[in-house]
Amino acid sequence: MISIQHLGVGEAFDTTHYNNSHLIKTPKTALLLDCGYQIPQQLFKNKQDANFIEYIYISHLHADHYFGLPPLLVWMAEEQRSTPLTILTGPNTTEKILQTIDLGYRGCFEKLPFKLNIHELQEKEPYQAKDIEIHIAPTQHSVQNFAISLTVHNKKICYSGDGKNTAASARLYHHSDVLIHEAYTYDEPLTGHSNTKEILEMAKRQNIKQLLLCHMQRNKRKQIIDKLKKEEIKDLKILTPKPNQTLQL
């Protein structure tokens, strides 16, 4: 059984839907997709065991996607986590992540009772995280962002992070069982973000089975969802998950 818990589905400044973040649980491990500043509180409410996450993936270095790392790590330390934790991230990001954690809680690395690893993923180089095979591909965003695919027992889950699709990210999503994708607006042309119409067209071409749309602009969320109700695409299930909703595969 594989589960996807949507801890947050909103954009940076959405006060009700929280930062875009999703907890993937497989038979052998648990991986958190992004950890923005609103996400630790969501995790504290939902989980008691500080060892429950084994991997954290950071798609890009914007606050709503990784500023939750310092409080989460210190909470794990105070709750006496004992197992190693691996942060997966894109190329050339380790130093900035370590600086952010240290700025959040100066000297915390010396107090961690568990081993912290940071591994920089590389495009075209697969990574194995227990029973998850991982690949990444770049999107077009204001900072470096990598979409990710997770293949577990013939089930493929993809997550866009932020950004407009590229040829590489579209290929990454091909034949996904689930694609979690940002949808900042409905059809407005954007730089650095995707609109819903573009994503729907891409999902048709790439034979996506389930499309989960998140990270909607907070003042346009209702408009996007209302317009989506009129969309019908054969063999594509479109969902707009809510915080703490769980999908089973």
C-alpha positions in Angstrom: 0.0 0.0 0.0 1.2 3.5 -0.9 -0.3 6.6 0.6 0.0 10.3 -0.2 -0.9 12.7 2.6 -1.4 16.3 1.4 0.0 18.2 4.4 -0.4 21.5 2.5 -1.7 22.4 -1.0 -1.4 26.2 -1.1 1.0 28.8 -2.3 3.4 30.8 -0.2 0.9 33.2 1.4 -2.2 31.0 1.6 -3.4 31.1 5.2 -5.9 28.2 5.0 -4.3 25.6 2.7 -0.7 25.7 3.9 2.5 25.4 1.9 2.6 22.8 -0.8 3.9 19.6 0.8 3.1 15.9 0.6 4.1 12.9 2.7 4.6 9.7 0.7 4.5 6.5 2.6 5.5 3.2 1.0 5.8 -0.3 2.5 9.5 0.4 3.4 9.9 4.1 4.0 8.4 7.6 4.1 9.5 10.6 2.1 8.4 14.2 2.5 8.0 16.4 -0.6 9.1 19.9 0.4 9.1 21.4 3.8 7.9 25.0 3.9 7.6 27.2 6.9 4.0 26.1 7.7 4.7 22.4 7.4 6.3 21.5 10.7 3.1 22.4 12.6 1.2 20.1 10.3 3.6 17.3 11.0 3.6 17.9 14.8 -0.2 17.6 14.8 -0.2 14.4 12.7 2.7 12.4 13.9 4.2 11.5 17.3 7.2 9.4 16.3 10.3 11.6 15.4 11.7 8.7 13.3 8.7 8.5 10.9 10.3 10.4 8.0 13.4 8.9 6.4 13.8 11.3 3.4 12.9 14.9 2.7 13.0 16.2 -0.9 13.5 19.9 -1.5 12.5 21.0 -5.0 13.9 24.5 -4.8 15.2 27.1 -2.4 12.1 29.3 -1.8 11.0 29.9 1.8 7.6 28.1 1.3 9.4 25.0 0.2 12.3 24.6 2.6 12.2 27.1 5.6 10.5 24.4 7.7 13.7 22.4 7.9 15.2 24.2 10.9 12.2 23.7 13.3 11.6 20.2 12.0 15.1 19.1 12.7 15.2 20.6 16.2 11.8 19.0 17.0 13.2 15.7 15.9 16.3 16.3 18.1 14.1 17.2 21.2 12.0 14.1 20.5 15.1 12.0 20.5 15.1 10.8 16.9 17.7 8.1 16.6 17.7 7.0 12.9 19.5 8.8 10.1 17.7 11.5 8.0 18.5 12.2 4.4 17.7 15.4 2.7 17.5 15.1 -1.1 17.9 18.2 -3.1 19.1 19.6 -6.5 22.6 20.3 -7.6 24.7 23.0 -5.8 22.2 23.6 -3.0 23.8 21.8 0.0 25.7 24.9 1.3 22.6 27.1 1.3 20.5 24.5 3.0 23.1 24.1 5.8 23.3 27.8 6.2 19.6 28.2 6.5 19.4 25.5 9.1 22.2 27.0 11.1 20.7 30.5 10.9 17.4 29.1 12.2 19.0 27.4 15.2 22.6 28.4 15.6 24.8 25.4 16.6 22.0 22.8 16.3 24.1 20.4 14.2 26.2 19.6 17.3 23.0 18.7 19.2 21.4 16.4 16.7 21.2 12.9 18.2 20.9 11.4 14.7 23.0 11.5 11.5 21.9 14.1 8.9 22.8 13.4 5.3 22.3 15.7 2.3 22.4 14.2 -1.1 22.3 16.3 -4.3 20.4 14.5 -7.0 21.5 14.8 -10.6 19.4 14.9 -13.7 19.7 11.5 -15.7 21.2 9.8 -12.6 18.5 7.7 -10.8 18.6 7.4 -7.0 17.3 4.5 -4.9 15.6 5.4 -1.6 14.7 2.0 -0.1 11.8 0.8 -2.4 11.6 4.2 -4.3 13.4 4.8 -7.5 13.9 8.6 -8.0 14.5 10.7 -11.1 14.4 14.5 -11.4 14.0 17.0 -14.3 14.2 20.8 -14.4 11.3 23.2 -14.7 11.3 26.9 -15.6 11.2 28.9 -12.4 12.7 32.0 -10.9 15.3 29.8 -9.1 16.5 26.3 -9.9 13.6 23.9 -9.4 13.5 20.2 -10.1 10.4 18.1 -10.6 10.7 14.6 -9.2 9.3 11.1 -10.1 9.0 8.3 -7.5 8.4 4.8 -8.8 7.3 2.3 -6.2 6.2 -1.3 -7.2 5.2 -0.2 -10.7 3.3 2.9 -9.4 4.7 6.2 -10.5 4.1 9.4 -8.5 5.4 12.7 -9.8 5.6 16.2 -8.2 6.4 19.4 -10.0 7.6 21.7 -7.2 7.2 25.1 -8.9 7.6 26.2 -12.5 6.5 26.0 -16.1 6.9 22.7 -17.8 9.9 22.0 -19.8 10.4 19.2 -22.4 12.4 17.3 -19.7 9.7 17.6 -17.0 7.0 16.6 -19.4 9.0 13.4 -20.2 9.5 12.8 -16.5 5.7 12.7 -16.0 5.0 10.3 -18.8 2.5 7.5 -17.8 2.3 8.8 -14.2 -0.3 7.1 -12.0 -0.4 10.4 -10.0 1.0 13.8 -10.9 0.9 16.5 -8.2 1.3 19.8 -10.1 1.3 23.5 -9.2 -1.5 25.4 -11.0 -1.0 29.0 -10.1 -3.8 30.4 -12.4 -6.4 29.0 -14.8 -5.3 30.3 -18.2 -3.3 33.5 -17.7 0.1 33.4 -19.4 2.8 33.2 -16.7 6.5 33.4 -16.3 8.0 30.9 -13.8 4.7 29.2 -13.1 2.2 26.9 -14.9 -1.4 27.7 -15.6 -4.1 25.0 -15.4 -4.9 24.9 -19.1 -1.3 24.2 -20.0 -1.1 21.4 -17.4 -4.3 19.8 -18.7 -3.0 19.8 -22.2 0.3 18.3 -21.1 -1.4 15.7 -18.9 -3.4 14.5 -22.0 -0.2 14.2 -24.1 1.7 12.3 -21.3 -1.1 9.9 -20.5 -1.4 10.9 -16.8 -4.0 8.9 -14.9 -4.6 11.2 -11.9 -3.8 14.9 -11.8 -3.7 16.6 -8.4 -3.7 20.4 -8.8 -2.2 22.4 -5.9 -0.3 25.7 -5.2 -3.2 27.8 -6.7 -2.9 31.6 -6.3 -4.9 32.2 -3.1 -7.3 34.8 -4.6 -7.9 32.7 -7.7 -8.4 29.3 -6.1 -12.2 29.3 -6.3 -12.2 30.6 -9.9 -9.8 27.8 -10.9 -11.8 25.1 -9.2 -15.1 26.4 -10.6 -13.7 26.3 -14.2 -12.2 22.8 -13.6 -15.7 21.5 -13.0 -16.4 22.0 -16.6 -13.3 20.2 -17.8 -13.8 16.5 -18.9 -10.8 14.7 -20.2 -11.1 11.0 -21.1 -9.1 8.7 -18.8 -7.8 11.6 -16.7 -9.0 12.0 -13.1 -8.6 15.6 -11.9 -8.5 16.4 -8.1 -8.0 19.5 -6.0 -7.0 18.0 -2.7 -7.4 19.7 0.7 -4.9 19.8 3.5 -4.5 16.5 5.4 -6.5 14.6 2.8 -4.9 11.2 2.0 -4.9 9.3 -1.3 -4.3 5.6 -1.3 -2.7 3.7 -4.2 
